[in-house]
Amino acid sequence: MSDERHNTIDGEILIRPAAAEDLSAILAMLAGDPLGQMREHKGADPDTAYRAAFRDIDCDQRNHILVADRHGEVIGCLQLTFIPGLTYTGRERAQIEGVRVSEAARGWGIGRRLVDHAVAKAKARGCVLVQLTSDKRRPDAIAFYEALDFKLSHEGFKLWLS
């Protein structure tokens, strides 16, 4: 059993790897904001492409979906990916994506605890840096990451393929 299954917060919140049965709660959080509503299918059937994507992530040693669990209820999530590269003398970097906290649990410090846990995993793995992106239309998220000492360092570009 991995050490994160024992990472309780205040004896009440458990940070653990996501399980397939958590997918519906994760999808609800991903679709639960205005930007997510544009790209996710709220109430989507997890037996679709989402379940296949979850299986692919779950089988990949470099990918992890972490959840914050309070008494069996998933109240937060993020995806952590370790990316090998030739830069930085071949050291890995960690990418954090999809940080979400359920509406009912906002303000409890769950997002901070999830990100702190992911950063600790990246440090333990020897990563050179942790990176993430946040949509410019999410000023609260940007302020949250800045409060966690992430620095705005790059302009990002995307090329949509579909």
C-alpha positions, 0 to 999 in steps of 0.5 A: 500500500502506498504511503499516500493512503496514510496521509491523513489531514487532521485525522479527517482528510485522506490524500490517496490515489484515485480509484475507478469508483471515484471517477464520477466525483472527479468528473463533476468537479472538473465540469463544475466551473464555467470553463469546465462546463465548456469542455466537459460533459457534466454528469457524463457517463464514466463508461465513456472515453473518461473511463478509458482515459482513467485506465490509461492514467492509472496504468502509467507509472508516470501519471497519478490522479490524487484525491482528497477523501473525507469519510469516503467522499471525494472532495478534491483532485488533481493529476500529477505527471512526471515528464522525462526530458533532456534539459536540466541534465536529464532530470524529470519535471512534474506537471500538475493539472486539473486541480479542483475542490468540491464547492462544499469543501472550498476554503478548507485548505484542501487545494493547498494540501493536494498541491503540497502533497504533489510537490512533496512527491515530486521532490521525493522523486528528484524532479527539478521543478513542478510546473502547471498552467492556469487559464488567464480567465481564472484569476482566483486560481492564479492568485491561489498558485502565486500564494503557494509560491509558484511564479508566473514565468512563461507565456503558454501556447496551445494549438487545438487539434479538434 
